[in-house]
Amino acid sequence: MPTAVNYASREWMGLDHWRDLLLQQGLDITATNLQQELTRELPAINRQIAGFEDFAFEGKRAIEAGNPSRNLLFHALVSPNIVSANLSAYPTLVELEIIRLVPKLITQSVQGF
């Protein structure tokens, strides 16, 4: 997985409460094998947590190539409904763009590009 993706998720998300929030969805953004963690099917996405009510019902992964509306990670970071006094760090536009491109990067790496 590209170094930029590791940086985007670990440098600020792991230090803030994003990890705690995403762990409630079964996603560990500080996992050793981040590519595997981002692409595995999440066991139970909790749409009762504020901000996740409008996440696509069909979404089952942190990222899903070809289906941006099904990307839980991107949804969490861009949704204006995910607000918490515990969250003090938010992604820059550059970091959001990196995260938006993750599905394409993973698909290309799997295909041998």
Secondary structure, DSSP 8 states (H G I E B T S, - for coil): --HHHHHHHHTTTTTSTHHHHHHTTT--TT-SSHHHHHHSB-S---TTSTT-TTS-TT--BS--TT-GGGBHHHHHHH-TT---TT------HHHHHHHHHHHHHHHHHHTT-
